[in-house]
Amino acid sequence: MESCTYLLPPSSTTTFSIHHLLHHLLPRPPPPSPSPSPSPPPPPSITFSITFSLVHHHHHLLHHLLHHLYHPSPSTL
């Protein structure tokens, strides 16, 4: 066997990274209840857009925070 067979495509790595990030950002889903839920689950497209906006928002906040931490404003110098 060649070692290249163990490498994952970039798309799989990116998907895993996003999933790993979402796992820590989003709250954990409640345990499954024995009775069926009254409301149907949201479509995957809506869920994806919500999670994507959350990731983008958190990324923006993190970037903003790091920018102020590592690049102090002239008034603090």
PDB file of N, H, CA, C and O in Angstrom:
ATOM      1  N   MET A   1       0.847  -1.208   0.000  1.00  0.00           N
ATOM      2  CA  MET A   1       0.000   0.000   0.000  1.00  0.00           C
ATOM      3  C   MET A   1       0.877   1.250   0.000  1.00  0.00           C
ATOM      4  O   MET A   1       1.939   1.287   0.622  1.00  0.00           O
ATOM      5  N   GLU A   2       0.416   2.247  -0.695  1.00  0.00           N
ATOM      6  H   GLU A   2      -0.446   2.218  -1.200  1.00  0.00           H
ATOM      7  CA  GLU A   2       1.151   3.503  -0.697  1.00  0.00           C
ATOM      8  C   GLU A   2       0.602   4.437   0.389  1.00  0.00           C
ATOM      9  O   GLU A   2      -0.568   4.364   0.766  1.00  0.00           O
ATOM     10  N   SER A   3       1.464   5.293   0.864  1.00  0.00           N
ATOM     11  H   SER A   3       2.415   5.351   0.558  1.00  0.00           H
ATOM     12  CA  SER A   3       1.063   6.175   1.954  1.00  0.00           C
ATOM     13  C   SER A   3       0.020   7.198   1.518  1.00  0.00           C
ATOM     14  O   SER A   3      -0.743   7.708   2.339  1.00  0.00           O
ATOM     15  N   CYS A   4      -0.007   7.493   0.221  1.00  0.00           N
ATOM     16  H   CYS A   4       0.613   7.078  -0.446  1.00  0.00           H
ATOM     17  CA  CYS A   4      -0.939   8.513  -0.257  1.00  0.00           C
ATOM     18  C   CYS A   4      -2.398   8.054  -0.113  1.00  0.00           C
ATOM     19  O   CYS A   4      -3.308   8.883  -0.149  1.00  0.00           O
ATOM     20  N   THR A   5      -2.628   6.755   0.047  1.00  0.00           N
ATOM     21  H   THR A   5      -1.889   6.081   0.076  1.00  0.00           H
ATOM     22  CA  THR A   5      -3.995   6.265   0.184  1.00  0.00           C
ATOM     23  C   THR A   5      -4.594   6.698   1.524  1.00  0.00           C
ATOM     24  O   THR A   5      -5.813   6.667   1.689  1.00  0.00           O
ATOM     25  N   TYR A   6      -3.759   7.096   2.473  1.00  0.00           N
ATOM     26  H   TYR A   6      -2.769   7.121   2.339  1.00  0.00           H
ATOM     27  CA  TYR A   6      -4.257   7.500   3.787  1.00  0.00           C
ATOM     28  C   TYR A   6      -4.566   8.998   3.859  1.00  0.00           C
ATOM     29  O   TYR A   6      -5.145   9.470   4.837  1.00  0.00           O
ATOM     30  N   LEU A   7      -4.175   9.741   2.819  1.00  0.00           N
ATOM     31  H   LEU A   7      -3.704   9.357   2.025  1.00  0.00           H
ATOM     32  CA  LEU A   7      -4.410  11.188   2.838  1.00  0.00           C
ATOM     33  C   LEU A   7      -5.865  11.491   2.492  1.00  0.00           C
ATOM     34  O   LEU A   7      -6.474  10.849   1.636  1.00  0.00           O
ATOM     35  N   LEU A   8      -6.393  12.485   3.184  1.00  0.00           N
ATOM     36  H   LEU A   8      -5.898  13.007   3.879  1.00  0.00           H
ATOM     37  CA  LEU A   8      -7.761  12.902   2.908  1.00  0.00           C
ATOM     38  C   LEU A   8      -7.759  14.049   1.916  1.00  0.00           C
ATOM     39  O   LEU A   8      -6.828  14.854   1.903  1.00  0.00           O
ATOM     40  N   PRO A   9      -8.785  14.135   1.087  1.00  0.00           N
ATOM     41  CA  PRO A   9      -8.881  15.277   0.160  1.00  0.00           C
ATOM     42  C   PRO A   9      -9.050  16.579   0.953  1.00  0.00           C
ATOM     43  O   PRO A   9      -9.541  16.553   2.082  1.00  0.00           O
ATOM     44  N   PRO A  10      -8.656  17.690   0.384  1.00  0.00           N
ATOM     45  CA  PRO A  10      -8.818  18.970   1.088  1.00  0.00           C
ATOM     46  C   PRO A  10     -10.254  19.236   1.514  1.00  0.00           C
ATOM     47  O   PRO A  10     -10.493  19.816   2.573  1.00  0.00           O
ATOM     48  N   SER A  11     -11.204  18.816   0.698  1.00  0.00           N
ATOM     49  H   SER A  11     -11.009  18.345  -0.163  1.00  0.00           H
ATOM     50  CA  SER A  11     -12.607  19.065   1.037  1.00  0.00           C
ATOM     51  C   SER A  11     -12.996  18.345   2.325  1.00  0.00           C
ATOM     52  O   SER A  11     -13.721  18.897   3.153  1.00  0.00           O
ATOM     53  N   SER A  12     -12.516  17.118   2.495  1.00  0.00           N
ATOM     54  H   SER A  12     -11.927  16.670   1.823  1.00  0.00           H
ATOM     55  CA  SER A  12     -12.836  16.369   3.707  1.00  0.00           C
ATOM     56  C   SER A  12     -12.185  17.027   4.919  1.00  0.00           C
ATOM     57  O   SER A  12     -12.793  17.100   5.987  1.00  0.00           O
ATOM     58  N   THR A  13     -10.973  17.497   4.763  1.00  0.00           N
ATOM     59  H   THR A  13     -10.479  17.438   3.896  1.00  0.00           H
ATOM     60  CA  THR A  13     -10.295  18.156   5.873  1.00  0.00           C
ATOM     61  C   THR A  13     -11.014  19.441   6.257  1.00  0.00           C
ATOM     62  O   THR A  13     -11.178  19.734   7.442  1.00  0.00           O
ATOM     63  N   THR A  14     -11.438  20.199   5.270  1.00  0.00           N
ATOM     64  H   THR A  14     -11.304  19.961   4.308  1.00  0.00           H
ATOM     65  CA  THR A  14     -12.153  21.448   5.550  1.00  0.00           C
ATOM     66  C   THR A  14     -13.485  21.163   6.228  1.00  0.00           C
ATOM     67  O   THR A  14     -13.866  21.848   7.177  1.00  0.00           O
ATOM     68  N   THR A  15     -14.182  20.158   5.743  1.00  0.00           N
ATOM     69  H   THR A  15     -13.872  19.602   4.972  1.00  0.00           H
ATOM     70  CA  THR A  15     -15.466  19.809   6.345  1.00  0.00           C
ATOM     71  C   THR A  15     -15.269  19.367   7.785  1.00  0.00           C
ATOM     72  O   THR A  15     -16.059  19.723   8.660  1.00  0.00           O
ATOM     73  N   PHE A  16     -14.223  18.596   8.033  1.00  0.00           N
ATOM     74  H   PHE A  16     -13.582  18.308   7.322  1.00  0.00           H
ATOM     75  CA  PHE A  16     -13.965  18.145   9.400  1.00  0.00           C
ATOM     76  C   PHE A  16     -13.621  19.329  10.295  1.00  0.00           C
ATOM     77  O   PHE A  16     -14.065  19.381  11.442  1.00  0.00           O
ATOM     78  N   SER A  17     -12.844  20.274   9.796  1.00  0.00           N
ATOM     79  H   SER A  17     -12.484  20.232   8.864  1.00  0.00           H
ATOM     80  CA  SER A  17     -12.470  21.441  10.595  1.00  0.00           C
ATOM     81  C   SER A  17     -13.699  22.274  10.945  1.00  0.00           C
ATOM     82  O   SER A  17     -13.860  22.715  12.083  1.00  0.00           O
ATOM     83  N   ILE A  18     -14.555  22.483   9.961  1.00  0.00           N
ATOM     84  H   ILE A  18     -14.424  22.125   9.037  1.00  0.00           H
ATOM     85  CA  ILE A  18     -15.783  23.252  10.210  1.00  0.00           C
ATOM     86  C   ILE A  18     -16.670  22.510  11.205  1.00  0.00           C
ATOM     87  O   ILE A  18     -17.232  23.119  12.116  1.00  0.00           O
ATOM     88  N   HIS A  19     -16.795  21.212  11.031  1.00  0.00           N
ATOM     89  H   HIS A  19     -16.339  20.718  10.291  1.00  0.00           H
ATOM     90  CA  HIS A  19     -17.613  20.425  11.948  1.00  0.00           C
ATOM     91  C   HIS A  19     -17.028  20.470  13.348  1.00  0.00           C
ATOM     92  O   HIS A  19     -17.766  20.577  14.328  1.00  0.00           O
ATOM     93  N   HIS A  20     -15.710  20.391  13.448  1.00  0.00           N
ATOM     94  H   HIS A  20     -15.111  20.304  12.651  1.00  0.00           H
ATOM     95  CA  HIS A  20     -15.053  20.434  14.750  1.00  0.00           C
ATOM     96  C   HIS A  20     -15.259  21.795  15.405  1.00  0.00           C
ATOM     97  O   HIS A  20     -15.461  21.888  16.615  1.00  0.00           O
ATOM     98  N   LEU A  21     -15.206  22.844  14.596  1.00  0.00           N
ATOM     99  H   LEU A  21     -15.041  22.769  13.613  1.00  0.00           H
ATOM    100  CA  LEU A  21     -15.421  24.184  15.128  1.00  0.00           C
ATOM    101  C   LEU A  21     -16.861  24.375  15.581  1.00  0.00           C
ATOM    102  O   LEU A  21     -17.116  24.939  16.645  1.00  0.00           O
ATOM    103  N   LEU A  22     -17.786  23.909  14.782  1.00  0.00           N
ATOM    104  H   LEU A  22     -17.579  23.451  13.918  1.00  0.00           H
ATOM    105  CA  LEU A  22     -19.199  24.034  15.141  1.00  0.00           C
ATOM    106  C   LEU A  22     -19.513  23.239  16.393  1.00  0.00           C
ATOM    107  O   LEU A  22     -20.365  23.632  17.190  1.00  0.00           O
ATOM    108  N   HIS A  23     -18.828  22.129  16.565  1.00  0.00           N
ATOM    109  H   HIS A  23     -18.136  21.809  15.918  1.00  0.00           H
ATOM    110  CA  HIS A  23     -19.083  21.286  17.739  1.00  0.00           C
ATOM    111  C   HIS A  23     -18.766  22.042  19.022  1.00  0.00           C
ATOM    112  O   HIS A  23     -19.397  21.810  20.053  1.00  0.00           O
ATOM    113  N   HIS A  24     -17.790  22.946  18.964  1.00  0.00           N
ATOM    114  H   HIS A  24     -17.277  23.134  18.126  1.00  0.00           H
ATOM    115  CA  HIS A  24     -17.420  23.700  20.158  1.00  0.00           C
ATOM    116  C   HIS A  24     -18.184  25.015  20.273  1.00  0.00           C
ATOM    117  O   HIS A  24     -18.369  25.528  21.377  1.00  0.00           O
ATOM    118  N   LEU A  25     -18.624  25.556  19.159  1.00  0.00           N
ATOM    119  H   LEU A  25     -18.474  25.138  18.263  1.00  0.00           H
ATOM    120  CA  LEU A  25     -19.327  26.839  19.195  1.00  0.00           C
ATOM    121  C   LEU A  25     -20.804  26.672  19.531  1.00  0.00           C
ATOM    122  O   LEU A  25     -21.354  27.403  20.354  1.00  0.00           O
ATOM    123  N   LEU A  26     -21.431  25.708  18.886  1.00  0.00           N
ATOM    124  H   LEU A  26     -20.984  25.114  18.217  1.00  0.00           H
ATOM    125  CA  LEU A  26     -22.872  25.549  19.061  1.00  0.00           C
ATOM    126  C   LEU A  26     -23.177  24.738  20.309  1.00  0.00           C
ATOM    127  O   LEU A  26     -22.396  23.864  20.683  1.00  0.00           O
ATOM    128  N   PRO A  27     -24.301  25.015  20.958  1.00  0.00           N
ATOM    129  CA  PRO A  27     -24.705  24.210  22.112  1.00  0.00           C
ATOM    130  C   PRO A  27     -25.034  22.782  21.700  1.00  0.00           C
ATOM    131  O   PRO A  27     -25.460  22.530  20.573  1.00  0.00           O
ATOM    132  N   ARG A  28     -24.837  21.878  22.605  1.00  0.00           N
ATOM    133  H   ARG A  28     -24.491  22.083  23.521  1.00  0.00           H
ATOM    134  CA  ARG A  28     -25.106  20.473  22.292  1.00  0.00           C
ATOM    135  C   ARG A  28     -26.612  20.241  22.161  1.00  0.00           C
ATOM    136  O   ARG A  28     -27.397  20.830  22.905  1.00  0.00           O
ATOM    137  N   PRO A  29     -27.013  19.398  21.232  1.00  0.00           N
ATOM    138  CA  PRO A  29     -28.450  19.122  21.063  1.00  0.00           C
ATOM    139  C   PRO A  29     -28.990  18.370  22.274  1.00  0.00           C
ATOM    140  O   PRO A  29     -28.252  17.620  22.912  1.00  0.00           O
ATOM    141  N   PRO A  30     -30.256  18.558  22.595  1.00  0.00           N
ATOM    142  CA  PRO A  30     -30.847  17.857  23.730  1.00  0.00           C
ATOM    143  C   PRO A  30     -30.927  16.357  23.461  1.00  0.00           C
ATOM    144  O   PRO A  30     -30.949  15.944  22.302  1.00  0.00           O
ATOM    145  N   PRO A  31     -30.969  15.545  24.497  1.00  0.00           N
ATOM    146  CA  PRO A  31     -31.072  14.095  24.292  1.00  0.00           C
ATOM    147  C   PRO A  31     -32.376  13.742  23.586  1.00  0.00           C
ATOM    148  O   PRO A  31     -33.393  14.398  23.812  1.00  0.00           O
ATOM    149  N   PRO A  32     -32.365  12.729  22.744  1.00  0.00           N
ATOM    150  CA  PRO A  32     -33.585  12.358  22.007  1.00  0.00           C
ATOM    151  C   PRO A  32     -34.687  11.888  22.955  1.00  0.00           C
ATOM    152  O   PRO A  32     -34.462  11.058  23.836  1.00  0.00           O
ATOM    153  N   SER A  33     -35.850  12.426  22.756  1.00  0.00           N
ATOM    154  H   SER A  33     -36.032  13.100  22.041  1.00  0.00           H
ATOM    155  CA  SER A  33     -36.977  12.044  23.608  1.00  0.00           C
ATOM    156  C   SER A  33     -37.743  10.881  22.962  1.00  0.00           C
ATOM    157  O   SER A  33     -37.783  10.783  21.736  1.00  0.00           O
ATOM    158  N   PRO A  34     -38.345  10.007  23.764  1.00  0.00           N
ATOM    159  CA  PRO A  34     -39.081   8.865  23.199  1.00  0.00           C
ATOM    160  C   PRO A  34     -40.291   9.291  22.374  1.00  0.00           C
ATOM    161  O   PRO A  34     -40.662   8.618  21.413  1.00  0.00           O
ATOM    162  N   SER A  35     -40.909  10.423  22.757  1.00  0.00           N
ATOM    163  H   SER A  35     -40.607  10.970  23.538  1.00  0.00           H
ATOM    164  CA  SER A  35     -42.081  10.884  22.002  1.00  0.00           C
ATOM    165  C   SER A  35     -41.639  11.734  20.815  1.00  0.00           C
ATOM    166  O   SER A  35     -40.655  12.466  20.920  1.00  0.00           O
ATOM    167  N   PRO A  36     -42.343  11.654  19.691  1.00  0.00           N
ATOM    168  CA  PRO A  36     -41.971  12.449  18.514  1.00  0.00           C
ATOM    169  C   PRO A  36     -42.154  13.936  18.788  1.00  0.00           C
ATOM    170  O   PRO A  36     -43.097  14.335  19.472  1.00  0.00           O
ATOM    171  N   SER A  37     -41.276  14.733  18.267  1.00  0.00           N
ATOM    172  H   SER A  37     -40.510  14.409  17.712  1.00  0.00           H
ATOM    173  CA  SER A  37     -41.363  16.183  18.490  1.00  0.00           C
ATOM    174  C   SER A  37     -42.546  16.757  17.696  1.00  0.00           C
ATOM    175  O   SER A  37     -42.810  16.312  16.579  1.00  0.00           O
ATOM    176  N   PRO A  38     -43.249  17.731  18.256  1.00  0.00           N
ATOM    177  CA  PRO A  38     -44.404  18.306  17.550  1.00  0.00           C
ATOM    178  C   PRO A  38     -44.011  19.065  16.298  1.00  0.00           C
ATOM    179  O   PRO A  38     -44.750  19.076  15.314  1.00  0.00           O
ATOM    180  N   SER A  39     -42.838  19.704  16.334  1.00  0.00           N
ATOM    181  H   SER A  39     -42.238  19.695  17.134  1.00  0.00           H
ATOM    182  CA  SER A  39     -42.415  20.474  15.163  1.00  0.00           C
ATOM    183  C   SER A  39     -41.375  19.692  14.371  1.00  0.00           C
ATOM    184  O   SER A  39     -40.494  19.075  14.970  1.00  0.00           O
ATOM    185  N   PRO A  40     -41.450  19.701  13.057  1.00  0.00           N
ATOM    186  CA  PRO A  40     -40.455  18.994  12.247  1.00  0.00           C
ATOM    187  C   PRO A  40     -39.110  19.703  12.303  1.00  0.00           C
ATOM    188  O   PRO A  40     -39.077  20.915  12.519  1.00  0.00           O
ATOM    189  N   PRO A  41     -38.011  19.005  12.119  1.00  0.00           N
ATOM    190  CA  PRO A  41     -36.699  19.650  12.131  1.00  0.00           C
ATOM    191  C   PRO A  41     -36.547  20.606  10.960  1.00  0.00           C
ATOM    192  O   PRO A  41     -37.156  20.389   9.912  1.00  0.00           O
ATOM    193  N   PRO A  42     -35.754  21.655  11.109  1.00  0.00           N
ATOM    194  CA  PRO A  42     -35.583  22.614  10.013  1.00  0.00           C
ATOM    195  C   PRO A  42     -34.858  21.975   8.844  1.00  0.00           C
ATOM    196  O   PRO A  42     -34.103  21.020   9.032  1.00  0.00           O
ATOM    197  N   PRO A  43     -35.072  22.480   7.650  1.00  0.00           N
ATOM    198  CA  PRO A  43     -34.388  21.936   6.479  1.00  0.00           C
ATOM    199  C   PRO A  43     -32.875  22.111   6.618  1.00  0.00           C
ATOM    200  O   PRO A  43     -32.430  23.061   7.261  1.00  0.00           O
ATOM    201  N   PRO A  44     -32.083  21.225   6.036  1.00  0.00           N
ATOM    202  CA  PRO A  44     -30.624  21.340   6.148  1.00  0.00           C
ATOM    203  C   PRO A  44     -30.093  22.661   5.610  1.00  0.00           C
ATOM    204  O   PRO A  44     -29.105  23.188   6.121  1.00  0.00           O
ATOM    205  N   SER A  45     -30.741  23.198   4.585  1.00  0.00           N
ATOM    206  H   SER A  45     -31.544  22.770   4.169  1.00  0.00           H
ATOM    207  CA  SER A  45     -30.244  24.453   4.000  1.00  0.00           C
ATOM    208  C   SER A  45     -30.346  25.593   5.005  1.00  0.00           C
ATOM    209  O   SER A  45     -29.429  26.408   5.106  1.00  0.00           O
ATOM    210  N   ILE A  46     -31.449  25.661   5.750  1.00  0.00           N
ATOM    211  H   ILE A  46     -32.193  24.999   5.667  1.00  0.00           H
ATOM    212  CA  ILE A  46     -31.617  26.716   6.750  1.00  0.00           C
ATOM    213  C   ILE A  46     -30.610  26.506   7.888  1.00  0.00           C
ATOM    214  O   ILE A  46     -29.993  27.459   8.365  1.00  0.00           O
ATOM    215  N   THR A  47     -30.455  25.271   8.305  1.00  0.00           N
ATOM    216  H   THR A  47     -30.956  24.497   7.918  1.00  0.00           H
ATOM    217  CA  THR A  47     -29.507  24.982   9.380  1.00  0.00           C
ATOM    218  C   THR A  47     -28.099  25.358   8.960  1.00  0.00           C
ATOM    219  O   THR A  47     -27.339  25.909   9.756  1.00  0.00           O
ATOM    220  N   PHE A  48     -27.746  25.066   7.723  1.00  0.00           N
ATOM    221  H   PHE A  48     -28.363  24.618   7.076  1.00  0.00           H
ATOM    222  CA  PHE A  48     -26.404  25.380   7.248  1.00  0.00           C
ATOM    223  C   PHE A  48     -26.174  26.886   7.209  1.00  0.00           C
ATOM    224  O   PHE A  48     -25.113  27.362   7.613  1.00  0.00           O
ATOM    225  N   SER A  49     -27.161  27.638   6.725  1.00  0.00           N
ATOM    226  H   SER A  49     -28.023  27.252   6.396  1.00  0.00           H
ATOM    227  CA  SER A  49     -26.992  29.090   6.649  1.00  0.00           C
ATOM    228  C   SER A  49     -26.870  29.695   8.040  1.00  0.00           C
ATOM    229  O   SER A  49     -26.110  30.642   8.238  1.00  0.00           O
ATOM    230  N   ILE A  50     -27.615  29.156   9.010  1.00  0.00           N
ATOM    231  H   ILE A  50     -28.233  28.387   8.849  1.00  0.00           H
ATOM    232  CA  ILE A  50     -27.536  29.673  10.381  1.00  0.00           C
ATOM    233  C   ILE A  50     -26.157  29.370  10.972  1.00  0.00           C
ATOM    234  O   ILE A  50     -25.520  30.248  11.554  1.00  0.00           O
ATOM    235  N   THR A  51     -25.708  28.143  10.822  1.00  0.00           N
ATOM    236  H   THR A  51     -26.225  27.430  10.350  1.00  0.00           H
ATOM    237  CA  THR A  51     -24.412  27.780  11.390  1.00  0.00           C
ATOM    238  C   THR A  51     -23.287  28.517  10.681  1.00  0.00           C
ATOM    239  O   THR A  51     -22.305  28.909  11.313  1.00  0.00           O
ATOM    240  N   PHE A  52     -23.418  28.707   9.390  1.00  0.00           N
ATOM    241  H   PHE A  52     -24.215  28.389   8.876  1.00  0.00           H
ATOM    242  CA  PHE A  52     -22.388  29.419   8.646  1.00  0.00           C
ATOM    243  C   PHE A  52     -22.299  30.873   9.111  1.00  0.00           C
ATOM    244  O   PHE A  52     -21.203  31.411   9.272  1.00  0.00           O
ATOM    245  N   SER A  53     -23.445  31.503   9.324  1.00  0.00           N
ATOM    246  H   SER A  53     -24.335  31.066   9.194  1.00  0.00           H
ATOM    247  CA  SER A  53     -23.430  32.888   9.804  1.00  0.00           C
ATOM    248  C   SER A  53     -22.843  32.967  11.209  1.00  0.00           C
ATOM    249  O   SER A  53     -22.147  33.926  11.541  1.00  0.00           O
ATOM    250  N   LEU A  54     -23.124  31.950  12.041  1.00  0.00           N
ATOM    251  H   LEU A  54     -23.690  31.171  11.772  1.00  0.00           H
ATOM    252  CA  LEU A  54     -22.550  31.921  13.378  1.00  0.00           C
ATOM    253  C   LEU A  54     -21.033  31.817  13.317  1.00  0.00           C
ATOM    254  O   LEU A  54     -20.327  32.538  14.021  1.00  0.00           O
ATOM    255  N   VAL A  55     -20.541  30.929  12.486  1.00  0.00           N
ATOM    256  H   VAL A  55     -21.114  30.343  11.914  1.00  0.00           H
ATOM    257  CA  VAL A  55     -19.092  30.761  12.358  1.00  0.00           C
ATOM    258  C   VAL A  55     -18.461  32.044  11.843  1.00  0.00           C
ATOM    259  O   VAL A  55     -17.412  32.466  12.328  1.00  0.00           O
ATOM    260  N   HIS A  56     -19.097  32.658  10.866  1.00  0.00           N
ATOM    261  H   HIS A  56     -19.949  32.315  10.472  1.00  0.00           H
ATOM    262  CA  HIS A  56     -18.557  33.897  10.308  1.00  0.00           C
ATOM    263  C   HIS A  56     -18.548  34.998  11.365  1.00  0.00           C
ATOM    264  O   HIS A  56     -17.599  35.778  11.452  1.00  0.00           O
ATOM    265  N   HIS A  57     -19.605  35.055  12.162  1.00  0.00           N
ATOM    266  H   HIS A  57     -20.375  34.421  12.092  1.00  0.00           H
ATOM    267  CA  HIS A  57     -19.697  36.088  13.195  1.00  0.00           C
ATOM    268  C   HIS A  57     -18.628  35.860  14.267  1.00  0.00           C
ATOM    269  O   HIS A  57     -17.961  36.806  14.686  1.00  0.00           O
ATOM    270  N   HIS A  58     -18.466  34.630  14.705  1.00  0.00           N
ATOM    271  H   HIS A  58     -19.008  33.862  14.364  1.00  0.00           H
ATOM    272  CA  HIS A  58     -17.447  34.327  15.711  1.00  0.00           C
ATOM    273  C   HIS A  58     -16.053  34.596  15.163  1.00  0.00           C
ATOM    274  O   HIS A  58     -15.176  35.079  15.879  1.00  0.00           O
ATOM    275  N   HIS A  59     -15.860  34.284  13.909  1.00  0.00           N
ATOM    276  H   HIS A  59     -16.572  33.891  13.327  1.00  0.00           H
ATOM    277  CA  HIS A  59     -14.550  34.524  13.300  1.00  0.00           C
ATOM    278  C   HIS A  59     -14.268  36.022  13.261  1.00  0.00           C
ATOM    279  O   HIS A  59     -13.143  36.456  13.505  1.00  0.00           O
ATOM    280  N   HIS A  60     -15.292  36.804  12.953  1.00  0.00           N
ATOM    281  H   HIS A  60     -16.207  36.451  12.755  1.00  0.00           H
ATOM    282  CA  HIS A  60     -15.110  38.253  12.902  1.00  0.00           C
ATOM    283  C   HIS A  60     -14.792  38.799  14.296  1.00  0.00           C
ATOM    284  O   HIS A  60     -13.916  39.651  14.441  1.00  0.00           O
ATOM    285  N   LEU A  61     -15.488  38.320  15.306  1.00  0.00           N
ATOM    286  H   LEU A  61     -16.200  37.628  15.188  1.00  0.00           H
ATOM    287  CA  LEU A  61     -15.230  38.779  16.671  1.00  0.00           C
ATOM    288  C   LEU A  61     -13.827  38.387  17.119  1.00  0.00           C
ATOM    289  O   LEU A  61     -13.125  39.178  17.749  1.00  0.00           O
ATOM    290  N   LEU A  62     -13.431  37.176  16.793  1.00  0.00           N
ATOM    291  H   LEU A  62     -14.002  36.534  16.282  1.00  0.00           H
ATOM    292  CA  LEU A  62     -12.099  36.723  17.177  1.00  0.00           C
ATOM    293  C   LEU A  62     -11.034  37.553  16.474  1.00  0.00           C
ATOM    294  O   LEU A  62     -10.043  37.947  17.089  1.00  0.00           O
ATOM    295  N   HIS A  63     -11.235  37.818  15.199  1.00  0.00           N
ATOM    296  H   HIS A  63     -12.040  37.499  14.700  1.00  0.00           H
ATOM    297  CA  HIS A  63     -10.278  38.624  14.453  1.00  0.00           C
ATOM    298  C   HIS A  63     -10.213  40.044  15.029  1.00  0.00           C
ATOM    299  O   HIS A  63      -9.135  40.630  15.134  1.00  0.00           O
ATOM    300  N   HIS A  64     -11.360  40.580  15.394  1.00  0.00           N
ATOM    301  H   HIS A  64     -12.235  40.104  15.308  1.00  0.00           H
ATOM    302  CA  HIS A  64     -11.409  41.922  15.964  1.00  0.00           C
ATOM    303  C   HIS A  64     -10.675  41.960  17.304  1.00  0.00           C
ATOM    304  O   HIS A  64      -9.943  42.905  17.596  1.00  0.00           O
ATOM    305  N   LEU A  65     -10.880  40.932  18.103  1.00  0.00           N
ATOM    306  H   LEU A  65     -11.475  40.164  17.865  1.00  0.00           H
ATOM    307  CA  LEU A  65     -10.234  40.865  19.407  1.00  0.00           C
ATOM    308  C   LEU A  65      -8.722  40.726  19.261  1.00  0.00           C
ATOM    309  O   LEU A  65      -7.960  41.428  19.926  1.00  0.00           O
ATOM    310  N   LEU A  66      -8.300  39.826  18.396  1.00  0.00           N
ATOM    311  H   LEU A  66      -8.919  39.256  17.856  1.00  0.00           H
ATOM    312  CA  LEU A  66      -6.864  39.630  18.199  1.00  0.00           C
ATOM    313  C   LEU A  66      -6.217  40.886  17.624  1.00  0.00           C
ATOM    314  O   LEU A  66      -5.073  41.210  17.942  1.00  0.00           O
ATOM    315  N   HIS A  67      -6.950  41.578  16.788  1.00  0.00           N
ATOM    316  H   HIS A  67      -7.880  41.316  16.529  1.00  0.00           H
ATOM    317  CA  HIS A  67      -6.405  42.792  16.185  1.00  0.00           C
ATOM    318  C   HIS A  67      -6.116  43.835  17.272  1.00  0.00           C
ATOM    319  O   HIS A  67      -5.097  44.524  17.219  1.00  0.00           O
ATOM    320  N   HIS A  68      -7.003  43.944  18.243  1.00  0.00           N
ATOM    321  H   HIS A  68      -7.830  43.384  18.286  1.00  0.00           H
ATOM    322  CA  HIS A  68      -6.796  44.914  19.318  1.00  0.00           C
ATOM    323  C   HIS A  68      -5.742  44.444  20.310  1.00  0.00           C
ATOM    324  O   HIS A  68      -5.057  45.257  20.930  1.00  0.00           O
ATOM    325  N   LEU A  69      -5.614  43.141  20.456  1.00  0.00           N
ATOM    326  H   LEU A  69      -6.170  42.480  19.952  1.00  0.00           H
ATOM    327  CA  LEU A  69      -4.613  42.623  21.388  1.00  0.00           C
ATOM    328  C   LEU A  69      -3.202  42.801  20.842  1.00  0.00           C
ATOM    329  O   LEU A  69      -2.286  43.170  21.578  1.00  0.00           O
ATOM    330  N   TYR A  70      -3.033  42.538  19.563  1.00  0.00           N
ATOM    331  H   TYR A  70      -3.776  42.238  18.966  1.00  0.00           H
ATOM    332  CA  TYR A  70      -1.694  42.562  18.986  1.00  0.00           C
ATOM    333  C   TYR A  70      -1.366  43.872  18.283  1.00  0.00           C
ATOM    334  O   TYR A  70      -0.211  44.128  17.945  1.00  0.00           O
ATOM    335  N   HIS A  71      -2.392  44.710  18.062  1.00  0.00           N
ATOM    336  H   HIS A  71      -3.331  44.502  18.337  1.00  0.00           H
ATOM    337  CA  HIS A  71      -2.159  46.002  17.412  1.00  0.00           C
ATOM    338  C   HIS A  71      -2.837  47.085  18.248  1.00  0.00           C
ATOM    339  O   HIS A  71      -3.932  47.529  17.902  1.00  0.00           O
ATOM    340  N   PRO A  72      -2.213  47.512  19.330  1.00  0.00           N
ATOM    341  CA  PRO A  72      -2.845  48.528  20.186  1.00  0.00           C
ATOM    342  C   PRO A  72      -3.033  49.842  19.437  1.00  0.00           C
ATOM    343  O   PRO A  72      -2.269  50.175  18.531  1.00  0.00           O
ATOM    344  N   SER A  73      -4.031  50.554  19.822  1.00  0.00           N
ATOM    345  H   SER A  73      -4.652  50.283  20.557  1.00  0.00           H
ATOM    346  CA  SER A  73      -4.301  51.842  19.165  1.00  0.00           C
ATOM    347  C   SER A  73      -3.222  52.853  19.547  1.00  0.00           C
ATOM    348  O   SER A  73      -2.574  52.693  20.582  1.00  0.00           O
ATOM    349  N   PRO A  74      -3.020  53.877  18.744  1.00  0.00           N
ATOM    350  CA  PRO A  74      -1.964  54.880  19.039  1.00  0.00           C
ATOM    351  C   PRO A  74      -2.174  55.577  20.372  1.00  0.00           C
ATOM    352  O   PRO A  74      -1.205  56.042  20.972  1.00  0.00           O
ATOM    353  N   SER A  75      -3.391  55.663  20.848  1.00  0.00           N
ATOM    354  H   SER A  75      -4.178  55.285  20.360  1.00  0.00           H
ATOM    355  CA  SER A  75      -3.652  56.372  22.103  1.00  0.00           C
ATOM    356  C   SER A  75      -3.053  55.633  23.305  1.00  0.00           C
ATOM    357  O   SER A  75      -2.764  56.249  24.331  1.00  0.00           O
ATOM    358  N   THR A  76      -2.865  54.307  23.179  1.00  0.00           N
ATOM    359  H   THR A  76      -3.100  53.807  22.345  1.00  0.00           H
ATOM    360  CA  THR A  76      -2.323  53.543  24.310  1.00  0.00           C
ATOM    361  C   THR A  76      -0.805  53.509  24.284  1.00  0.00           C
ATOM    362  O   THR A  76      -0.180  53.020  25.224  1.00  0.00           O
ATOM    363  N   LEU A  77      -0.202  54.025  23.214  1.00  0.00           N
ATOM    364  H   LEU A  77      -0.709  54.423  22.449  1.00  0.00           H
ATOM    365  CA  LEU A  77       1.257  53.994  23.126  1.00  0.00           C
ATOM    366  C   LEU A  77       1.862  55.175  23.882  1.00  0.00           C
ATOM    367  O   LEU A  77       3.084  55.321  23.923  1.00  0.00           O
TER     368      LEU A  77
END
